[in-house]
Amino acid sequence: MNFEFFIAKRLINAKSYKSSVSAPIIKIGIAAIVISMVVMLIAVAISIGLQQKIRDKAVAFNGHITITNFDSNVSQGAQVPISKNQAFYPTFSSVDGIRHVQAVAHKFGIIRTKTDFEALYVKGVGEDYDWYYFKDFLIDGRLPNFSKTYSQEVLISEYLSRRLNLKVGQPFQMYFLKSDASRPPSIVKFSVVGIFNSGFEELDKTFLIGDINHVQRLNRWEKDQIGQFEVFVEDYDNLDEKGIEVYAQTPSTLNAETVKQKYALIFEWISIFDKNTYGIIGMMILVGVINMITALLVLILERTRMVGLLKALGSTNWSIQKVFLYVAGYLSLIGLMIGDIIGLSLLFIQKYWSPITLDPSVYYVTKAPVYIDWEYVVGLNVMTFFVCLLVLIIPSYLITKINPVQAIKFD
């Protein structure tokens, strides 16, 4: 093995190799590996980033699992109240892996200003509400404080702020129709304390966050009645399993629905990213392998006399094959290293400066999100290297066809 490695090292460092006919071909092979690695890193990082961002936005508005009354239909304004006095609230101790449970309620209303109006839902929340996701969404002002009874503070979306020209600190009135159309609507005065932008325009248009006490009063509910429970799990990968367990542990009058079930079309759409990513990885490895095969074949043909001489000196076919495989492996490593430097540099630029923007009406995010994990970076490098090395064994069998007598005469 030391002999083969020594020959490979001499071959790599040889001036004739660097200025030979094969030099441009080898550079093209390295460039192909570089491009393949850059494309694979970007594809995986943005694919995972998009999936996580879209998933987190949907979870922010609904929780991982939503528990509602079977007769409720929020989209049609018919929300049947649920008692807060449930065995699973405030701690869902009967199911492992549940991080948090919160009680919320919705009320449809109309915001009216001097020049315009907008219809949307007030999402009523209380002191148990987890603001984890909205801390990242907040772009102006602060989060509301609902520790007191009937707080007028609300959190509105940037879309609504622009649509109705509402700023932080500005009050507005919201009208709520009653079941008896002949009676005048209820009017509640709110004050904007914060503006958020989740990037999920479909939901930003639909909700503002307010005090659950107002929703309970407008619906004429008791203080222990709410619209639904939002359940958060510790590990998203176990969501389907936890959704079944939560459903089994709730009363027969209540329904438990995961965010994947509620937004089935969106989650089916983002699942396509995985298939596309696998396809890109496969194609990029194929491009790199084809170019490295070409480089290896050219290198072998150019060193035909050397192969013949080594055979004449008693070297076996496999030992000579290993010489060229060492060279091909070295060239692949060079390509992978350069590809990593370029690819990761581009990803970090996007992560911290976000020069690439997206249409939120199509992708549900305003900027191309990037997810960088050293596990997949190392995994891509190792997989690409070994796939290239294994595939390159096949063209290296050309060495077995070289006759030492004819090879030494080769010019």
N, C-alpha and C positions, 0 to 999 in steps of 0.2 A: 504493500500500500504506500509506503514511503517513496518507493521508486516512481510509481504512477503520479503521485502528488508532486514530486520533484520535476518530472517531465512536464506536467501541466503548468506548473509555475514558470518554468523556463519558456514554455510556449506563450503564456500570457504576457511575459515581460519582453519577449523577443521584438527587436526593432523591425524585423522583416514582417512580423505579424501586424504591427501597427501601421505599416505602410503598404501592406499587401493588397491584392485584389479583393480579398475577403473583408477588409476593414470597413468599407461602406455598408456591406451586407450586415456585418456584426453590429454596426451602429444603428442600423434600421431595426434589427432584432431587439437591441436594448431599448430603443425609442418606443417600440411596440409594447414592451413590458411596462415602461414608464406610463404611457398613455392608458393602458389597460388598468393599472393600479390606481391612477388618478380618477378615472371614470368609475371604477368599482367603489372606491372610498366615498366619492360624492354621492353616488346612487344610494348606497346603504345609509349614509348619514342623513340625507334629506328624506329618504323614504321612512326611516324610523322616526325622524323628527316630526314629519307631517302627521304620522299616525298618532304619536303621543300628544301633539298639540291639539289636534282635532278632538281626540278622545278626552283630553283634560277640559276642553271648553264645554263639551256636552255634559261632562260630569259636574262641572262647576254650577250649572243651572239645574241639574236634576239629581245629583248624587249617583253613585254606582247602581243602586237599586231603589226603586220608588214603590212605596206601599200606599195604596189608595183603596177607597171603597169601590167595589165592583160596579156600582151605579154611577160613579163619577165620570165626567167628561169635561176636562178643563178647556179643551179647544172650543167647546160649545157653551162654556160658561156655567155648566152644571156640575158643581163640586159638592158632593154629599159629605157632610162632616164626619170626622172620626174622633172618638174620645182619645185624649192623651193618656188615659189610664190603661196602658197596655203593658203586658209582662215584658215586652222587649224594649220599653222606653223608660228611662233614658239610656240604659245599657243593654245591648243585645247579648246577654251572657249565655244564651242557649246555643249560640252558633259561634264557633271559633273564627278568628280572623276578621271580626267586625271592628272597625276603628272608631266610628262615630255614628250617632243617630240624631237627626234634628227634625223638628216639627215646623211645617210651613203651611201657608194657605194662599190662594189666589183670588183676585177680584178684578173683573173687567171694568174698565172705566175710560173716560175721554178727557184728555188734557186740552184745555181751551185757553188760548192767548188772544191778544187784541187782533192779531193778524192771521192766526192759523189754529189748527187743532190736530190731535193725533189720538188714535184709539189703541190701547194696549192694556196689559195686565199689571196690576200691582202684585208683586210677590211679597207677601207678608212674612217676615222672619222675626225671631225673638232672640233672647240672650243666649240660647243654645246654638245659634247659627255659627258655622265654621267659615271664617272669611279667608281661609288659606289661599284659594284660587283668585279671589278678587283683589288680594294684595298685589298680585302681579298685573292684574288688569287695570288697576287704578292709574289714571294719567293726570288727574287734577283733583285738588281738595283732599278730603279724608274719608274714611269709612264711617257710616252712621253709628250712632250710639243709641241702642234701644233698651237701656237699663231702666228708663222711666216709663210710666204709663202714657200711651198716646203720644209718642214722639212724632214731630212733624218732619224729621230729617229723612231724606231719601237719597238713593244713589241712582243716577241715571246714566244711560249710555252716551257715548260721544255722538252717535248717530242722532239720538233724540235732542241732544244739546244743539247740534247744528240745525236740525230740522225746525226746532221751535225757538232757536236763539236763546237758550237758557244757559246761564252761567252759574258758577259756584256762588252761593250766598243769595241767589235770586229766588223769590217765592213764586208759586203758581197754584192755580186751582184745578182740581180734578173732579169730574162729574161722574156719578154712579147711578145708573138707572135702577128703579125699583121694579119688583115683580108686577106691581099694579101700575100699568102705563099711565093711568090717569093722575097719579100722584107725582109731584115735582121730584126731580132727582136729588140725591144727597150730594152735598158739595163739601170737599175736604181740602184744606189749604196745606200745601207741602212746601218745604224749603230744600233746595239742592245743596248738599254738603260735599258731594263727590261726583266725579265723572269717570266712567270706566270705558274701556274698549277691549272686548274679548277677541275681536277679529272674526267672531262668528256672527256675521251680520244678521242672519236669519233669527237668532235669539236676541241680539242687541235691539232689534226692532220691536221685540215682543214684550220685554219685561222692564220694569224698574223695581228696585228693591226698597221696600218700606216696612213700617211697623205692623206686625201681625195683629196687634190690638185693633187697629183701624179695620182690617178685613173682618175680624170677628164681630165687631160692632155693626158694620155695614150688612153683614150676612145674618145678623141677629142670632149669633151663636153664643153658647156659653163659653166661659174662660177656659174650660178644659176641652173645647172642641177645636179641631184643626182640619186642614184640607188633606194633607198627606204627610207621610214620613219619608225623609231622604236618608238612605243608609250608605255609608262609605266603608269599603273593604280595605284591608291592609295591602293585599296583593292583587293587582288587576288581573294577573294571569289566572287566578282562581275564581274569576267573576261568575262564570257559568255555573260552576259547582256551588258557590255561595248563594247564587240566586235561587237555586233549587232548594237549598237548606233553609233559606229565609222564608220562602213560600210555604214550606212544610211547617214552619214554626209560627206562622201567623194564623189568626182566626179564619174560619171558612168564609166570613163576609168580606175579607180583605184580599186584595190581589197584590202580588209582588212582581214587578217587571224590571228587568235589567236595562241599563242605558243602551245596550246593544240591541235589545228587542224593541225599545221605544224608537230608536233612530236606526232601524234595520237597513234602510237604503244607504245612509251615510257610512255605516260600518261595513257594509258589503263593498261599497266603493273603495274605502281605504284598504280593505283586505286585498284588493287587486294590486296594490303597490308591491306586496310581497312577490307575486308572480312576475311582475315587471322587473323587480330587482334581481330575482333569480335568473331571469332571461338575460339581463344585462351582464351579470357576472359570468354566465356561461359563454356569452358571445365574446366578452373581453378576454377571458382565459383562452378561448379558441384563437383569437387574433394573435395574442402573445405567443402561443404555442406554435402556430403556423410559421410565424416569423423566426422563432428560435430554431425550428426544424430546418428552415432554409439556411440560416446562418451556420448551423452545425454541419449540414451537408456540404456547403461551400468550403468550410474549414477543413473537413475531412479530405475532400477532393484536392484542395490546395496542398495538403500535407501527405499526399499519397506516397511520396518517396520516403518520408519519415516513418510512415506506417510499415512500408516494406522493409526498411532497415531494422526496425524494432522486431518485426517478425523473424528476420534473418538471424537476429541475435538471441532468439528463443522466447520472446514475449508471446503470451497467449492472446487470442482475440479479445477475451474479456478484460485483460489488463490494459490493452490498448484502448478498448472502449471506455474504460474508466478514466483514462487520461482526458478524452474529449468530453466525457460527462462532467468531469471536474471543471473544465474550461466553461462548458455551457452553464453549469451551476453557478460559477463565479459571475458570469455575465448576467444571469438572471437575478442574482443578489444585487448587483450594481443597479439594474433596472428597477428592482423593488425599492431599494433605498432612495433613489432619486424620485420615484413615483410617490413614496410616502412623504418626502419633504415637500414636494409641490402640492400634493393632494391635501395634506393636513394644513399647509399654509393657507390654501384657498378656503378650507372649511373654517379655520379660526377667523379669517377675515370676515366671512359671512356671519359667523356666530356673534362677533363683537361689533361689527360695523354695518352689517346687513345691506350690502349694495344691491342685492337681488330682491325685488319686491314681487308680490303676487296679488292677483285679483281676489279679494275676500269673498266675492259673490260666487266664485268658482271653487276656490281652494280652502275657504273658511279661515284663512290666515292672511295677514298683510305682508309678512316677510317670510322668505323661505327658511324654515326652522332647521337647525342642524343638531344632530345628536352624535356626540363623540364618545366612544367607549373603547378603551384599549383592548378589550377582549375581541371585538370584531375586527379591529385593526390588525392585531397579531394573527387572528384566525384567517383573514384574507391573505396575509403574507405567506403564512405556512402552507395554506391550501394551494395557492398559486405556484409556490416554489416546488412543492412535491408533485403536483400535477404536471408541471413542465418537465421535471426531471424524469418522471415515469414515462411520459410520452416520448421523450427524447431518446430513451433506450432503443426504441424501434428503428429510427434512422441510423443509430450508431451501429446497427448490424451490417451496414454497408462495408464496414471494416473486414468482416469475415469473407467478403467477396474479393478482396484485394490479394492478388498473387504477389509474393515478395520479389520474385525474379523480375516480373514485368514492372513492378512498382519502382524498383531501384533504377530501371532504365527510363522510368517515366520522366518526361520533361514538359 
